[in-house]
Amino acid sequence: MDLIAALPVGELAWLVAGLLVGGIVTGILSGLFGVGGGAVIVPVLAELFDHVGASDEVQMHLAIGTSLAIIIPTSLRSFAAQRARGAVDMAALRLWILPVAAGAAVGAAIAAVASSDALKAVFALFAFSMSANMLFGRDHWRLADDLPRPAATAMWGFLIAVLSALIGIGGGALGALFLTLHNRPIHTALGTSSGLGVLVAIPGAIGYAVAGLPHLQELPPLSVGYVSLLGLALMAPVSVLAAPLGVRLAHGLSKRRLRIAFGCFLALVATRFIVDLLT
């Protein structure tokens, strides 16, 4: 039976509303922080797939693969808006094209053989770490006055992409952190990291779609491998429309209170996944 069609109308309406709100938040975060919004998308989609009866073994794979697919148009829109404002370090981004694409493919390959619980644990660790950075990090912290040598910068891009593909984010949060720690202005770091999201999301989403093909009988309807067309159709258009709003906020407002709110959200998400793993 079609799991989605079997849901009560009222429950389905709440799920659709939740996805639309999640799409708005995703787009704003993408433009504001240079992130693809995966930290919001993954937990929202995990709850969705739990409600529609997807097995525990594929819930996180579906959430992560779908998140990467949603991040593609969101990051493209955010990158275009940031580049129009001259806030993208194209030299740094060019160094990352090949290693980031390779890292995203490797991350998707690792996820294909990892358990859903393992992916939850990795996501929870990431969420706790980024929550601490949002709550206690400072923009003036530096590791060096410039980027490392090209080979080292490329390797860091590869590692960021592997982790990003494992947890369903565009890599923008990690990329922006790397750039600011190496003396790039915050707005340039955010703009450049939006381009990183494009480089991670495209090969990552393709990898999850291919990895899920042998498991089609375990997946909900309207899925292409580990990518849900339902989640993509509901969240992607809204997030694309909301991304420029986040860009305007990033260039016109103090982000401290929003960083605190986002940090608290990440801590709650991480706690939710840890509780789920322990019960």
C-alpha positions in Angstrom: 0.0 0.0 0.0 1.2 3.5 -0.7 2.4 4.6 2.7 1.8 8.3 2.0 -1.7 7.8 0.8 -2.5 5.7 3.9 -1.8 8.6 6.2 -4.8 10.4 7.8 -5.5 13.7 6.0 -4.8 15.7 9.1 -1.5 14.1 9.8 -0.4 14.5 6.2 -1.3 18.2 6.3 0.9 18.7 9.4 3.7 16.9 7.6 3.4 19.0 4.5 3.2 22.2 6.7 6.3 21.1 8.6 8.2 20.5 5.3 7.2 23.9 4.0 8.3 25.6 7.2 11.5 23.6 7.1 12.1 24.8 3.6 11.8 28.4 4.6 14.2 28.0 7.5 16.6 26.0 5.2 16.7 28.8 2.6 17.2 31.6 5.2 20.0 29.6 6.9 21.6 28.9 3.5 21.9 32.6 2.7 22.6 33.8 6.3 25.3 31.3 7.3 26.5 30.0 3.9 25.2 26.5 4.8 22.9 24.3 2.7 20.5 23.9 5.6 21.1 20.2 6.1 21.3 20.6 9.8 17.6 21.5 9.6 16.6 19.3 6.7 18.0 16.0 8.0 16.1 15.9 11.4 12.8 17.1 9.7 13.0 14.4 7.0 14.0 11.7 9.5 10.8 12.5 11.4 8.8 12.5 8.1 10.1 9.1 7.1 9.4 7.7 10.5 5.8 8.9 10.3 5.3 7.3 6.8 6.5 4.0 8.0 10.0 3.7 6.5 12.1 1.0 8.1 14.6 2.1 10.8 17.4 0.7 8.6 16.8 3.3 5.8 15.4 6.4 7.6 18.7 8.2 8.0 20.0 7.2 4.5 16.8 8.7 3.0 17.0 11.8 5.1 20.6 12.5 4.2 20.3 11.6 0.5 17.2 13.8 0.2 18.8 16.6 2.1 21.7 16.7 -0.3 19.3 16.8 -3.3 17.4 19.7 -1.7 20.7 21.5 -1.0 21.6 21.6 -4.8 19.1 24.3 -5.9 19.4 26.1 -2.5 23.1 26.4 -2.7 23.1 27.4 -6.4 20.7 30.2 -5.5 22.7 31.3 -2.5 26.0 31.1 -4.4 24.6 33.2 -7.3 23.4 35.9 -4.8 26.7 35.9 -2.9 28.8 36.1 -6.1 26.7 39.0 -7.3 27.7 40.9 -4.1 31.4 40.1 -4.7 31.5 37.9 -1.6 33.0 34.7 -3.2 36.7 33.9 -3.1 36.8 32.2 -6.5 40.5 31.3 -6.2 39.9 29.2 -3.0 36.8 27.7 -4.5 38.7 26.5 -7.7 41.2 24.7 -5.4 38.3 22.7 -4.0 36.4 21.6 -7.1 38.0 18.2 -7.7 38.9 17.2 -4.1 35.4 18.2 -2.8 33.6 16.3 -5.5 35.8 13.3 -4.8 35.2 13.6 -1.1 31.4 13.8 -1.5 31.5 10.6 -3.6 33.6 8.8 -1.0 31.3 10.0 1.8 28.2 8.6 -0.1 30.0 5.3 -0.6 30.8 5.0 3.1 27.2 5.8 4.0 26.0 3.1 1.6 27.5 0.4 3.9 27.0 2.2 7.2 24.1 1.5 9.5 21.3 4.1 10.2 22.4 4.2 13.9 26.0 4.9 12.8 24.8 7.8 10.7 22.7 9.2 13.6 25.8 9.1 15.9 28.0 10.9 13.3 25.2 13.5 12.8 24.8 14.0 16.6 28.5 14.5 17.1 28.6 17.1 14.3 25.5 18.9 15.7 27.0 19.1 19.2 30.3 20.4 17.7 28.6 23.0 15.6 26.3 24.0 18.4 29.4 24.7 20.6 30.9 26.8 17.8 27.7 28.8 17.3 27.3 29.4 21.0 30.9 30.1 22.1 32.9 30.7 18.9 34.2 34.1 18.0 34.7 35.6 14.5 38.1 36.9 15.5 39.6 33.5 16.2 42.4 32.6 13.8 44.8 29.7 13.0 46.8 31.5 10.4 46.9 34.8 8.4 46.3 33.0 5.1 45.1 29.7 3.6 47.6 26.7 3.8 49.4 25.7 0.7 47.2 24.5 -2.2 47.7 20.8 -1.5 46.8 21.2 2.1 43.8 23.4 1.3 42.6 20.8 -1.2 43.0 18.0 1.4 40.9 19.9 3.9 38.3 20.4 1.2 38.3 16.6 0.6 37.8 15.9 4.3 35.1 18.5 4.7 33.2 16.9 1.8 33.5 13.3 3.1 32.0 14.4 6.5 29.4 16.6 4.8 28.2 13.7 2.6 28.0 11.4 5.6 25.6 13.7 7.5 23.7 15.3 4.7 25.0 18.9 4.8 26.4 21.1 2.0 29.6 21.7 3.9 29.0 25.4 4.2 29.3 25.5 8.0 32.6 23.6 8.0 33.9 25.5 5.0 33.1 28.9 6.5 34.7 27.9 9.7 37.9 26.8 7.9 38.0 30.1 5.9 37.4 32.4 8.9 40.1 30.6 10.9 42.5 31.4 8.0 41.8 35.1 8.0 39.1 35.4 5.4 36.5 38.0 6.2 33.2 36.5 7.5 31.1 37.6 4.5 33.7 36.2 2.0 33.8 33.0 4.0 30.0 32.7 3.9 29.8 33.5 0.2 32.6 31.0 -0.7 31.1 28.3 1.4 27.8 28.6 -0.4 29.7 27.5 -3.6 31.2 24.6 -1.6 27.6 23.4 -0.9 27.1 23.0 -4.7 30.3 21.0 -5.1 29.3 18.6 -2.2 25.6 18.2 -2.9 25.6 17.2 -6.6 27.9 14.2 -6.4 26.6 13.4 -2.9 23.0 13.2 -4.0 23.9 11.1 -7.0 25.9 8.7 -4.8 22.9 8.2 -2.4 20.5 7.7 -5.3 22.7 5.0 -6.8 23.5 3.4 -3.4 19.8 3.0 -2.6 18.8 1.3 -5.8 19.3 -2.2 -4.5 17.0 -1.4 -1.6 13.9 -0.2 -3.5 11.6 -2.6 -1.8 12.4 -1.2 1.6 11.9 2.4 0.5 8.8 4.6 0.6 7.0 5.3 -2.7 8.3 8.2 -4.8 11.9 7.4 -4.0 14.9 7.2 -6.4 17.3 5.2 -4.3 18.0 7.1 -1.1 16.4 10.3 -2.5 12.8 11.0 -1.8 11.1 13.0 -4.5 8.3 14.0 -2.1 10.7 15.7 0.3 12.6 17.2 -2.7 9.4 18.6 -4.3 8.1 20.1 -1.1 11.2 21.6 0.4 13.4 22.6 -2.5 11.3 25.3 -4.2 10.5 27.1 -0.9 14.2 27.0 0.3 15.3 28.4 -3.1 12.9 31.4 -2.7 13.9 32.0 0.9 17.7 31.9 0.3 18.1 35.6 -0.9 16.3 36.7 2.3 19.1 35.1 4.3 21.7 36.8 2.1 20.2 40.2 2.8 20.1 39.4 6.6 23.8 38.3 6.5 24.8 41.6 4.9 22.6 43.9 7.0 22.1 42.5 10.5 24.1 41.3 13.5 24.0 37.5 13.6 24.7 36.9 17.3 21.2 36.2 18.5 20.6 34.0 15.4 23.8 32.1 16.1 22.6 31.5 19.6 19.2 30.3 18.4 20.7 28.0 15.8 23.2 26.7 18.3 20.4 25.7 20.7 18.5 24.1 17.9 21.6 22.0 16.9 22.0 20.9 20.6 18.4 19.8 20.8 18.7 17.9 17.5 21.8 16.1 18.7 20.2 15.3 22.0 17.1 13.9 20.2 19.3 11.5 18.1 21.3 10.4 21.1 18.2 9.6 23.1 16.9 7.7 20.0 20.1 5.7 19.9 20.0 4.8 23.6 16.3 3.7 23.7 
